[in-house]
Amino acid sequence: MIDAGVRRGDRVAVRLAPCVESPIAVYAAFKAGAAMVPIDPLAPAARVFELIHEGSIGHMVTATLDALSPAWKVDSPLRTVFGCEPSQDPGGSVRSVSWDEIDAYGPVDGIEGTDDDPAYVIFTSGSTGIPKGIVHTHRSAQAYARLSTETYGVLPSDCIANLSPLHFDMSTFGYFSAVLAGATTVLVPPAYSMLPASLSALIESEHITIWYSVPFALVQLIERGVPQKRDLRSVRWVLYGGEPLSPKHANEIRRHLPMATLSNVYGPAEVNQCTFHHIPPANDGGPATLPDEPIPIGCLWNESSGLILDAKGQIVDGNAPGELLVSSTTMMERYWHSTTDDPASFYFGEGDQRYYRTGDLVRRRTDGLLDYLGRVDRQVKIRGYRIELDEIEHAASSHPAVLEAAAVCVSHRNEKELLLAATVAPSDVDLESELRIHLADRLPPYAVPTEIQIRSAFPRTTSGKIDRRILAEQLGSA
């Protein structure tokens, strides 16, 4: 990349599906002193162009230009495309560099940068759909790699299943932490996620020791991956994050993976990770079964501190709920096109210690562990009552026939209503009526949804999480 004109401070987009070239591109960008910007290879052309302009991206590594080529002729900061064959000439002022040309360059010395140089920028739409670039430095990336390898005792002998695409922050565990520990990372192709039986076969054949994914992939693995037919004893850690995992499914996971410690990983992409909660196997001091209550996000890990603030910005005492603020060595520097003192993102405590505002509601339990209560912006007010949408989802997920649940509040039929959609296993029962009775036994009357919709699937982000913004749009237009 250096010989092709990449300079310290540049941005290099990596638009690749999981493949051997993915880590090569990531570490080449680092070696050139540039910041790596992962881009979803399945994103439409308009989204790719938006990120290129938003991030002033001058270089991109990609396997194919497919439908992107015509747009290079418009005004664009892009100057170089790596990894495409000469026949895929992008045209205009953009230069194409094939892998054969890259091989011909030979080894070069890396650029000497600083720990405060940007290492990578992850653009995420969030709930608004407007790209927000999360800028992590080499310092925060190294801190995450160090703390995660310490927290999970990652060893050179470990084999880590990397199910997350590069543009999802979970992938940093396989790309950074595993490398620091000298462990092996298996980049799992996206097709495997659609075939749970292939995932369980991969665990067995590759002797996976550490699994890290969103809960949906775990539920699919247990429900449809025929785990009872595989030898999965190699798995010693099962890490999950991004969304809550129901105790019902956690118990099933622990039953099929009896040698594994289950760990709830919490942390917005802005801080990589900041809390953990380990549940040991039953034969190693863990409970035989988990109670039907939300699994805590646990306690802050090393090199981190936190505050809980109420709606008035005052520090919460005792176990009252409030927004979690986190200060950590793993914290991002800033948002792209923003500053480190942006009051909407950061709070300054005693001694001007900088905290990131997570936007997540938590409550500290008597044992010191933190319970996750949901997003600040997912607390809604209907008919004068304040309702936690995440509480409704937890109650619905506890029904034996429900695989996943999502609660959203939308304008529907000219009235503000609470709607609930649930994906379910095949069943002959009248689930809607059953679910309404189930919720009425667990929620106050005002929190029981006015309408329940049973669906076969939810819209999802490319990281596998439920896309509640799209779901709300679908329900609102139904």
Kinemage of the C-alpha trace (Angstrom):
@kinemage 1
@onewidth
@group {chain A} dominant
@subgroup {mainchain}
@vectorlist {calphas} color= white
{ca met a 1} P 0.000 0.000 0.000
{ca ile a 2} L 2.837 2.379 0.813
{ca asp a 3} L 4.366 1.916 -2.645
{ca ala a 4} L 0.940 2.560 -4.152
{ca gly a 5} L 0.590 5.914 -2.431
{ca val a 6} L -1.132 5.234 0.905
{ca arg a 7} L 0.143 7.701 3.500
{ca arg a 8} L -0.065 8.116 7.256
{ca gly a 9} L -3.469 9.551 8.213
{ca asp a 10} L -5.240 8.265 5.075
{ca arg a 11} L -8.374 6.150 5.291
{ca val a 12} L -8.394 2.719 3.637
{ca ala a 13} L -11.785 1.073 3.147
{ca val a 14} L -11.849 -2.713 3.369
{ca arg a 15} L -14.859 -4.060 1.470
{ca leu a 16} L -14.386 -7.818 1.651
{ca ala a 17} L -16.328 -10.862 2.734
{ca pro a 18} L -14.451 -13.054 5.271
{ca cys a 19} L -11.443 -14.417 3.361
{ca val a 20} L -7.667 -14.726 3.674
{ca glu a 21} L -7.259 -11.264 2.125
{ca ser a 22} L -9.309 -9.629 4.914
{ca pro a 23} L -6.629 -9.681 7.649
{ca ile a 24} L -3.959 -8.880 5.033
{ca ala a 25} L -5.851 -5.709 4.119
{ca val a 26} L -6.437 -4.729 7.760
{ca tyr a 27} L -2.809 -5.088 8.815
{ca ala a 28} L -1.500 -3.523 5.591
{ca ala a 29} L -3.532 -0.399 6.338
{ca phe a 30} L -2.083 -0.299 9.859
{ca lys a 31} L 1.447 -0.795 8.534
{ca ala a 32} L 0.985 2.131 6.149
{ca gly a 33} L -0.073 4.362 9.046
{ca ala a 34} L -3.609 4.646 7.682
{ca ala a 35} L -6.945 4.132 9.425
{ca met a 36} L -8.905 1.069 8.316
{ca val a 37} L -12.582 1.645 7.470
{ca pro a 38} L -14.604 -1.591 7.134
{ca ile a 39} L -17.479 -1.473 4.657
{ca asp a 40} L -20.182 -4.100 4.304
{ca pro a 41} L -19.521 -5.894 0.967
{ca leu a 42} L -23.291 -6.365 0.584
{ca ala a 43} L -24.100 -2.690 1.063
{ca pro a 44} L -25.754 -1.029 -1.954
{ca ala a 45} L -23.650 1.258 -4.131
{ca ala a 46} L -25.328 4.391 -2.773
{ca arg a 47} L -24.318 3.438 0.776
{ca val a 48} L -20.719 2.738 -0.284
{ca phe a 49} L -20.450 6.107 -2.032
{ca glu a 50} L -21.961 7.852 0.997
{ca leu a 51} L -19.301 6.359 3.297
{ca ile a 52} L -16.475 7.137 0.861
{ca his a 53} L -17.487 10.791 0.797
{ca glu a 54} L -18.353 10.979 4.510
{ca gly a 55} L -14.997 9.484 5.518
{ca ser a 56} L -12.928 11.157 2.787
{ca ile a 57} L -11.686 7.683 1.890
{ca gly a 58} L -8.841 7.709 -0.615
{ca his a 59} L -8.223 3.962 -0.983
{ca met a 60} L -10.290 0.785 -0.981
{ca val a 61} L -9.548 -2.939 -0.913
{ca thr a 62} L -12.283 -4.987 -2.580
{ca ala a 63} L -12.695 -8.250 -4.469
{ca thr a 64} L -14.978 -6.847 -7.127
{ca leu a 65} L -16.273 -3.522 -8.348
{ca asp a 66} L -19.484 -5.027 -9.800
{ca ala a 67} L -22.095 -2.240 -9.857
{ca leu a 68} L -19.790 0.375 -8.307
{ca ser a 69} L -17.709 1.230 -11.387
{ca pro a 70} L -19.944 3.875 -13.042
{ca ala a 71} L -19.821 6.125 -9.995
{ca trp a 72} L -16.055 6.617 -10.016
{ca lys a 73} L -16.528 9.110 -12.806
{ca val a 74} L -18.278 11.522 -10.443
{ca asp a 75} L -16.405 13.700 -7.999
{ca ser a 76} L -14.923 11.325 -5.412
{ca pro a 77} L -12.029 11.339 -2.919
{ca leu a 78} L -11.203 7.748 -3.940
{ca arg a 79} L -7.819 7.423 -5.682
{ca thr a 80} L -6.872 3.728 -5.501
{ca val a 81} L -8.701 0.407 -5.589
{ca phe a 82} L -6.710 -2.651 -4.456
{ca gly a 83} L -7.479 -6.286 -5.197
{ca cys a 84} L -9.333 -6.065 -8.514
{ca glu a 85} L -8.185 -7.566 -11.782
{ca pro a 86} L -7.008 -5.179 -14.515
{ca ser a 87} L -10.146 -6.021 -16.491
{ca gln a 88} L -12.159 -4.294 -13.749
{ca asp a 89} L -10.649 -0.896 -14.436
{ca pro a 90} L -12.711 1.579 -12.381
{ca gly a 91} L -12.093 4.349 -14.867
{ca gly a 92} L -11.868 8.052 -14.238
{ca ser a 93} L -9.056 9.149 -11.941
{ca val a 94} L -9.173 5.982 -9.831
{ca arg a 95} L -6.220 3.612 -10.189
{ca ser a 96} L -6.677 -0.148 -9.959
{ca val a 97} L -3.959 -2.293 -8.326
{ca ser a 98} L -4.294 -6.090 -8.662
{ca trp a 99} L -3.041 -8.642 -6.142
{ca asp a 100} L -0.315 -9.623 -8.638
{ca glu a 101} L 0.955 -6.044 -8.641
{ca ile a 102} L 0.816 -5.976 -4.858
{ca asp a 103} L 2.917 -9.158 -4.685
{ca ala a 104} L 5.481 -7.564 -6.997
{ca tyr a 105} L 6.046 -4.659 -4.611
{ca gly a 106} L 7.769 -6.919 -2.068
{ca pro a 107} L 8.140 -6.231 1.674
{ca val a 108} L 8.402 -2.657 2.936
{ca asp a 109} L 9.068 -1.070 6.299
{ca gly a 110} L 6.003 0.151 8.124
{ca ile a 111} L 5.320 3.800 8.910
{ca glu a 112} L 6.200 4.762 12.459
{ca gly a 113} L 3.129 6.318 14.014
{ca thr a 114} L 1.865 6.978 17.541
{ca asp a 115} L -0.640 5.281 19.837
{ca asp a 116} L -2.921 8.274 19.341
{ca asp a 117} L -3.144 7.836 15.553
{ca pro a 118} L -6.538 6.559 14.333
{ca ala a 119} L -6.441 2.780 13.816
{ca tyr a 120} L -9.929 2.192 12.468
{ca val a 121} L -13.203 4.008 11.902
{ca ile a 122} L -16.474 2.051 12.068
{ca phe a 123} L -19.442 3.802 10.499
{ca thr a 124} L -22.745 2.807 12.034
{ca ser a 125} L -26.189 4.109 11.156
{ca gly a 126} L -27.682 3.795 14.617
{ca ser a 127} L -31.374 4.530 14.944
{ca thr a 128} L -31.345 7.635 12.737
{ca gly a 129} L -29.867 6.128 9.580
{ca ile a 130} L -27.210 8.860 9.439
{ca pro a 131} L -23.635 7.460 9.356
{ca lys a 132} L -21.675 8.040 12.577
{ca gly a 133} L -17.982 7.244 12.355
{ca ile a 134} L -16.536 5.779 15.559
{ca val a 135} L -12.833 6.667 15.653
{ca his a 136} L -10.648 4.236 17.596
{ca thr a 137} L -6.945 4.868 18.051
{ca his a 138} L -4.183 2.300 18.273
{ca arg a 139} L -4.198 2.966 22.010
{ca ser a 140} L -7.875 2.004 22.472
{ca ala a 141} L -7.554 -0.964 20.091
{ca gln a 142} L -4.514 -2.282 21.970
{ca ala a 143} L -6.274 -1.785 25.314
{ca tyr a 144} L -9.255 -3.816 24.110
{ca ala a 145} L -7.029 -6.617 22.811
{ca arg a 146} L -5.093 -6.690 26.089
{ca leu a 147} L -8.120 -6.612 28.398
{ca ser a 148} L -10.134 -9.163 26.431
{ca thr a 149} L -7.265 -11.665 26.322
{ca glu a 150} L -6.831 -11.210 30.077
{ca thr a 151} L -10.563 -11.462 30.848
{ca tyr a 152} L -11.052 -14.661 28.862
{ca gly a 153} L -7.599 -16.138 29.356
{ca val a 154} L -6.981 -16.454 25.607
{ca leu a 155} L -4.090 -18.849 24.908
{ca pro a 156} L -1.932 -19.579 21.860
{ca ser a 157} L -3.682 -22.958 21.715
{ca asp a 158} L -7.146 -21.391 21.375
{ca cys a 159} L -9.167 -21.511 18.173
{ca ile a 160} L -11.660 -18.661 17.896
{ca ala a 161} L -14.761 -18.693 15.683
{ca asn a 162} L -15.115 -15.242 14.114
{ca leu a 163} L -18.734 -15.041 12.919
{ca ser a 164} L -18.962 -11.262 12.765
{ca pro a 165} L -18.360 -9.302 9.566
{ca leu a 166} L -15.477 -6.863 9.670
{ca his a 167} L -17.799 -3.840 9.803
{ca phe a 168} L -19.289 -5.134 13.096
{ca asp a 169} L -17.173 -4.308 16.159
{ca met a 170} L -17.381 -7.881 17.514
{ca ser a 171} L -14.870 -8.877 14.825
{ca thr a 172} L -12.105 -7.040 16.710
{ca phe a 173} L -11.873 -10.013 19.091
{ca gly a 174} L -10.795 -12.330 16.282
{ca tyr a 175} L -8.679 -9.770 14.429
{ca phe a 176} L -6.928 -8.105 17.390
{ca ser a 177} L -7.237 -10.151 20.595
{ca ala a 178} L -6.439 -13.494 18.986
{ca val a 179} L -3.371 -12.027 17.284
{ca leu a 180} L -2.097 -10.563 20.558
{ca ala a 181} L -2.469 -13.964 22.251
{ca gly a 182} L -1.019 -15.887 19.302
{ca ala a 183} L -4.283 -17.823 18.934
{ca thr a 184} L -5.967 -19.032 15.730
{ca thr a 185} L -8.972 -17.258 14.218
{ca val a 186} L -11.377 -19.103 11.928
{ca leu a 187} L -13.162 -16.621 9.657
{ca val a 188} L -16.613 -18.156 9.296
{ca pro a 189} L -18.203 -17.532 5.858
{ca pro a 190} L -21.653 -15.870 5.967
{ca ala a 191} L -23.257 -18.916 4.326
{ca tyr a 192} L -22.552 -20.939 7.479
{ca ser a 193} L -24.766 -18.629 9.525
{ca met a 194} L -27.723 -19.636 7.362
{ca leu a 195} L -26.983 -23.337 7.889
{ca pro a 196} L -26.765 -23.965 11.658
{ca ala a 197} L -25.854 -27.623 11.100
{ca ser a 198} L -22.773 -26.439 9.212
{ca leu a 199} L -21.822 -24.273 12.182
{ca ser a 200} L -21.939 -27.176 14.608
{ca ala a 201} L -19.926 -29.289 12.143
{ca leu a 202} L -17.360 -26.468 11.928
{ca ile a 203} L -17.012 -26.357 15.726
{ca glu a 204} L -16.343 -30.083 15.739
{ca ser a 205} L -13.940 -30.202 12.775
{ca glu a 206} L -11.928 -27.080 13.723
{ca his a 207} L -11.962 -27.822 17.475
{ca ile a 208} L -13.293 -24.339 18.243
{ca thr a 209} L -12.513 -23.340 21.835
{ca ile a 210} L -13.995 -19.807 21.934
{ca trp a 211} L -17.282 -18.818 20.312
{ca tyr a 212} L -18.367 -15.160 20.112
{ca ser a 213} L -21.562 -14.056 18.394
{ca val a 214} L -24.874 -12.271 18.732
{ca pro a 215} L -27.562 -14.333 20.542
{ca phe a 216} L -29.446 -15.084 17.313
{ca ala a 217} L -26.571 -17.200 15.958
{ca leu a 218} L -26.399 -19.105 19.250
{ca val a 219} L -30.139 -19.762 19.299
{ca gln a 220} L -30.026 -21.011 15.718
{ca leu a 221} L -27.071 -23.254 16.559
{ca ile a 222} L -28.875 -24.844 19.503
{ca glu a 223} L -32.342 -25.038 17.942
{ca arg a 224} L -31.393 -26.147 14.411
{ca gly a 225} L -27.724 -27.087 14.450
{ca val a 226} L -28.238 -30.678 15.703
{ca pro a 227} L -25.702 -30.102 18.523
{ca gln a 228} L -26.612 -33.444 20.063
{ca lys a 229} L -25.015 -35.179 17.065
{ca arg a 230} L -21.673 -33.359 17.376
{ca asp a 231} L -18.726 -33.546 19.704
{ca leu a 232} L -18.595 -29.966 20.988
{ca arg a 233} L -16.484 -30.584 24.079
{ca ser a 234} L -13.664 -28.386 22.716
{ca val a 235} L -15.683 -25.214 23.439
{ca arg a 236} L -14.562 -23.670 26.733
{ca trp a 237} L -15.985 -20.147 26.321
{ca val a 238} L -19.258 -19.002 24.777
{ca leu a 239} L -19.307 -15.205 24.531
{ca tyr a 240} L -22.363 -13.315 23.349
{ca gly a 241} L -23.260 -9.655 23.064
{ca gly a 242} L -25.178 -7.039 21.116
{ca glu a 243} L -28.564 -8.092 22.496
{ca pro a 244} L -29.909 -9.877 25.595
{ca leu a 245} L -30.029 -13.672 25.657
{ca ser a 246} L -33.076 -15.195 27.337
{ca pro a 247} L -32.393 -17.454 30.345
{ca lys a 248} L -34.429 -20.133 28.563
{ca his a 249} L -31.932 -20.266 25.684
{ca ala a 250} L -28.945 -19.803 27.994
{ca asn a 251} L -29.973 -22.967 29.830
{ca glu a 252} L -30.206 -24.854 26.530
{ca ile a 253} L -26.751 -23.642 25.486
{ca arg a 254} L -25.265 -24.760 28.789
{ca arg a 255} L -26.936 -28.158 28.418
{ca his a 256} L -25.472 -28.777 24.957
{ca leu a 257} L -22.078 -27.238 25.784
{ca pro a 258} L -21.511 -28.547 29.320
{ca met a 259} L -17.777 -27.719 29.352
{ca ala a 260} L -18.207 -24.053 28.398
{ca thr a 261} L -18.387 -20.927 30.528
{ca leu a 262} L -21.132 -18.604 29.252
{ca ser a 263} L -20.250 -14.915 29.297
{ca asn a 264} L -22.478 -11.908 28.678
{ca val a 265} L -20.340 -9.281 26.914
{ca tyr a 266} L -21.561 -5.698 27.144
{ca gly a 267} L -20.186 -2.569 25.575
{ca pro a 268} L -21.237 -0.184 22.788
{ca ala a 269} L -18.894 -0.018 19.788
{ca glu a 270} L -17.710 3.320 21.180
{ca val a 271} L -15.965 1.515 24.073
{ca asn a 272} L -15.556 -1.941 22.447
{ca gln a 273} L -16.394 -3.670 25.729
{ca cys a 274} L -16.653 -2.479 29.316
{ca thr a 275} L -18.481 -5.111 31.405
{ca phe a 276} L -18.698 -8.890 31.600
{ca his a 277} L -20.667 -11.525 33.463
{ca his a 278} L -19.420 -15.118 33.574
{ca ile a 279} L -21.669 -18.119 34.216
{ca pro a 280} L -19.473 -21.174 34.893
{ca pro a 281} L -20.557 -24.699 33.901
{ca ala a 282} L -22.657 -26.536 36.470
{ca asn a 283} L -19.752 -28.897 37.125
{ca asp a 284} L -17.469 -25.957 37.949
{ca gly a 285} L -19.499 -24.057 40.521
{ca gly a 286} L -22.138 -22.660 38.205
{ca pro a 287} L -25.899 -22.981 38.799
{ca ala a 288} L -27.685 -26.051 37.448
{ca thr a 289} L -30.253 -23.820 35.758
{ca leu a 290} L -30.629 -20.067 35.487
{ca pro a 291} L -33.683 -18.351 36.990
{ca asp a 292} L -36.229 -16.744 34.684
{ca glu a 293} L -34.881 -13.227 35.072
{ca pro a 294} L -32.673 -11.087 32.796
{ca ile a 295} L -29.010 -12.093 32.868
{ca pro a 296} L -26.946 -9.210 34.294
{ca ile a 297} L -24.264 -7.481 32.246
{ca gly a 298} L -22.052 -7.902 35.297
{ca cys a 299} L -19.288 -5.614 36.433
{ca leu a 300} L -16.845 -3.239 34.800
{ca trp a 301} L -13.614 -4.813 33.680
{ca asn a 302} L -10.127 -3.499 34.432
{ca glu a 303} L -8.956 -0.004 33.456
{ca ser a 304} L -12.567 1.217 33.486
{ca ser a 305} L -14.860 3.212 35.746
{ca gly a 306} L -18.535 4.059 35.509
{ca leu a 307} L -21.232 6.438 36.673
{ca ile a 308} L -25.004 6.041 36.739
{ca leu a 309} L -26.900 9.301 36.196
{ca asp a 310} L -30.619 9.983 36.553
{ca ala a 311} L -32.701 12.009 34.102
{ca lys a 312} L -31.548 15.236 35.807
{ca gly a 313} L -27.874 14.387 35.404
{ca gln a 314} L -27.384 13.561 39.085
{ca ile a 315} L -25.382 10.542 40.264
{ca val a 316} L -27.719 7.746 41.321
{ca asp a 317} L -27.419 6.290 44.809
{ca gly a 318} L -28.452 2.754 45.679
{ca asn a 319} L -30.270 0.655 43.107
{ca ala a 320} L -32.273 3.342 41.315
{ca pro a 321} L -32.136 3.100 37.486
{ca gly a 322} L -30.117 5.524 35.412
{ca glu a 323} L -27.981 5.968 32.318
{ca leu a 324} L -24.607 4.225 32.370
{ca leu a 325} L -21.559 6.363 31.625
{ca val a 326} L -18.210 4.681 31.079
{ca ser a 327} L -14.601 5.831 31.153
{ca ser a 328} L -12.148 3.241 29.852
{ca thr a 329} L -8.826 2.837 28.105
{ca thr a 330} L -10.831 1.066 25.381
{ca met a 331} L -12.978 4.149 24.676
{ca met a 332} L -13.080 5.767 21.240
{ca glu a 333} L -11.354 9.088 20.715
{ca arg a 334} L -14.384 10.786 19.136
{ca tyr a 335} L -16.964 10.535 16.401
{ca trp a 336} L -15.850 11.380 12.896
{ca his a 337} L -16.417 15.100 12.212
{ca ser a 338} L -16.903 15.657 15.964
{ca thr a 339} L -14.653 16.537 18.902
{ca thr a 340} L -13.518 14.889 22.124
{ca asp a 341} L -15.554 17.342 24.221
{ca asp a 342} L -18.901 16.886 22.436
{ca pro a 343} L -21.435 17.168 25.320
{ca ala a 344} L -23.921 14.926 23.513
{ca ser a 345} L -21.392 12.066 23.603
{ca phe a 346} L -19.165 12.769 26.596
{ca tyr a 347} L -19.506 13.797 30.224
{ca phe a 348} L -16.676 15.192 32.320
{ca gly a 349} L -16.519 14.083 35.938
{ca glu a 350} L -14.131 14.840 38.768
{ca gly a 351} L -10.683 15.859 37.593
{ca asp a 352} L -12.091 16.267 34.064
{ca gln a 353} L -12.243 12.488 33.651
{ca arg a 354} L -14.022 11.851 30.367
{ca tyr a 355} L -16.988 9.426 30.286
{ca tyr a 356} L -18.900 8.142 27.276
{ca arg a 357} L -22.683 8.418 27.498
{ca thr a 358} L -23.891 4.934 26.535
{ca gly a 359} L -27.588 5.779 26.298
{ca asp a 360} L -28.292 2.523 28.169
{ca leu a 361} L -30.349 2.260 31.341
{ca val a 362} L -28.921 0.092 34.112
{ca arg a 363} L -29.568 -0.680 37.763
{ca arg a 364} L -26.938 -1.713 40.310
{ca arg a 365} L -27.994 -4.795 42.263
{ca thr a 366} L -27.267 -5.377 45.942
{ca asp a 367} L -24.438 -7.744 44.945
{ca gly a 368} L -22.848 -4.958 42.861
{ca leu a 369} L -23.659 -6.461 39.454
{ca leu a 370} L -25.340 -4.305 36.824
{ca asp a 371} L -28.695 -5.184 35.287
{ca tyr a 372} L -29.359 -3.902 31.780
{ca leu a 373} L -32.808 -2.285 31.593
{ca gly a 374} L -32.817 -1.140 27.970
{ca arg a 375} L -32.099 1.946 25.937
{ca val a 376} L -32.936 5.375 27.286
{ca asp a 377} L -34.731 6.024 24.004
{ca arg a 378} L -36.704 2.745 24.325
{ca gln a 379} L -38.566 3.936 27.387
{ca val a 380} L -41.921 5.102 26.029
{ca lys a 381} L -44.934 6.807 27.539
{ca ile a 382} L -48.358 5.496 26.544
{ca arg a 383} L -51.648 6.584 28.085
{ca gly a 384} L -49.634 8.325 30.801
{ca tyr a 385} L -47.621 5.239 31.776
{ca arg a 386} L -43.891 4.816 31.321
{ca ile a 387} L -43.144 1.465 29.692
{ca glu a 388} L -39.836 -0.332 29.152
{ca leu a 389} L -39.952 -2.064 25.770
{ca asp a 390} L -37.113 -4.398 26.790
{ca glu a 391} L -39.185 -5.607 29.762
{ca ile a 392} L -41.949 -6.635 27.359
{ca glu a 393} L -39.453 -8.461 25.150
{ca his a 394} L -38.067 -10.396 28.099
{ca ala a 395} L -41.561 -11.422 29.208
{ca ala a 396} L -42.487 -12.586 25.704
{ca ser a 397} L -39.213 -14.484 25.237
{ca ser a 398} L -39.921 -16.534 28.354
{ca his a 399} L -42.829 -18.280 26.584
{ca pro a 400} L -41.686 -21.799 25.562
{ca ala a 401} L -42.755 -21.401 21.910
{ca val a 402} L -41.140 -17.999 21.316
{ca leu a 403} L -37.644 -17.984 19.845
{ca glu a 404} L -37.254 -14.193 19.805
{ca ala a 405} L -39.396 -11.188 20.598
{ca ala a 406} L -39.290 -7.525 19.689
{ca ala a 407} L -41.486 -4.741 21.052
{ca val a 408} L -41.804 -1.433 19.247
{ca cys a 409} L -44.024 1.610 19.628
{ca val a 410} L -45.405 2.979 16.370
{ca ser a 411} L -48.164 5.140 14.988
{ca his a 412} L -50.625 2.599 13.701
{ca arg a 413} L -54.181 3.000 12.462
{ca asn a 414} L -54.140 6.677 13.405
{ca glu a 415} L -53.358 5.846 17.026
{ca lys a 416} L -50.170 5.492 19.070
{ca glu a 417} L -50.111 1.816 19.978
{ca leu a 418} L -47.726 -0.683 21.427
{ca leu a 419} L -47.154 -3.565 19.058
{ca leu a 420} L -45.303 -6.792 19.619
{ca ala a 421} L -43.940 -9.196 17.020
{ca ala a 422} L -42.622 -12.650 17.881
{ca thr a 423} L -40.844 -15.297 15.876
{ca val a 424} L -41.916 -18.739 16.917
{ca ala a 425} L -41.115 -22.398 16.467
{ca pro a 426} L -43.663 -24.411 14.426
{ca ser a 427} L -46.738 -24.906 16.581
{ca asp a 428} L -50.387 -25.814 16.204
{ca val a 429} L -51.527 -23.811 19.205
{ca asp a 430} L -53.209 -20.419 19.037
{ca leu a 431} L -50.027 -18.643 20.033
{ca glu a 432} L -51.412 -15.124 19.907
{ca ser a 433} L -54.039 -15.902 22.567
{ca glu a 434} L -51.552 -17.907 24.623
{ca leu a 435} L -48.994 -15.123 24.463
{ca arg a 436} L -51.496 -12.495 25.556
{ca ile a 437} L -52.367 -14.562 28.649
{ca his a 438} L -48.651 -15.204 29.249
{ca leu a 439} L -47.881 -11.470 29.155
{ca ala a 440} L -50.870 -10.556 31.312
{ca asp a 441} L -49.453 -12.804 34.048
{ca arg a 442} L -46.075 -11.040 33.928
{ca leu a 443} L -46.735 -7.398 33.068
{ca pro a 444} L -48.947 -4.631 34.454
{ca pro a 445} L -52.139 -4.241 32.385
{ca tyr a 446} L -50.977 -1.012 30.736
{ca ala a 447} L -47.811 -2.698 29.410
{ca val a 448} L -49.565 -5.597 27.655
{ca pro a 449} L -49.405 -4.815 23.903
{ca thr a 450} L -52.626 -3.741 22.267
{ca glu a 451} L -51.703 -5.803 19.230
{ca ile a 452} L -49.578 -8.927 18.866
{ca gln a 453} L -48.274 -10.045 15.499
{ca ile a 454} L -46.728 -13.469 14.948
{ca arg a 455} L -43.994 -13.451 12.319
{ca ser a 456} L -41.755 -16.110 10.822
{ca ala a 457} L -38.701 -13.826 10.831
{ca phe a 458} L -37.479 -10.370 11.791
{ca pro a 459} L -35.628 -7.881 9.598
{ca arg a 460} L -31.975 -7.948 10.607
{ca thr a 461} L -28.891 -5.816 10.382
{ca thr a 462} L -25.881 -7.365 8.636
{ca ser a 463} L -24.451 -8.143 12.080
{ca gly a 464} L -27.424 -10.394 12.865
{ca lys a 465} L -29.220 -8.131 15.338
{ca ile a 466} L -32.940 -7.345 15.032
{ca asp a 467} L -33.392 -4.185 12.964
{ca arg a 468} L -36.041 -2.530 15.123
{ca arg a 469} L -36.111 0.613 12.993
{ca ile a 470} L -37.157 -1.370 9.912
{ca leu a 471} L -39.519 -3.495 12.000
{ca ala a 472} L -41.269 -0.366 13.313
{ca glu a 473} L -41.640 0.902 9.735
{ca gln a 474} L -43.144 -2.422 8.633
{ca leu a 475} L -45.583 -2.564 11.533
{ca gly a 476} L -46.536 1.081 11.154
{ca ser a 477} L -47.421 0.619 7.491
{ca ala a 478} L -49.284 -2.678 8.005
